[in-house]
């Protein structure tokens, strides 16, 4: 995501919220037809720049590998305290599980919102 307005819209209209160990993702449907990622890794929660950059790289790679399965949503990924202590494999597993939960929640919401044949 590119602008502050994109981030604000996700925070205000977050339809989905998924948690992982040290991470939280808020997601809101977008009209673009593909998922977009926004990252918020504050200095307060992840002190060292090298740790923030590593986590951002892992998040981008995880989205790149999972984007074909994800619904068209804008995702804001937030770091919590202690996430920098996790190794790369653990962070990757956490993100993979979060994307699977997001996919399930979005499919359930789409099924729930879709009109049935009897209506």
Protein Blocks (a to p, Z undefined) as FASTA:
>chain_A
ZZfklmmmmmmmocbdcddehiacdddddfkopacddddddfklmmblklmmmmmmmmmm
mmmmmmmmpccddddddddehklmpcfklmmmmmmmmmmmmmmmmmmmmmmmpccfkZZ
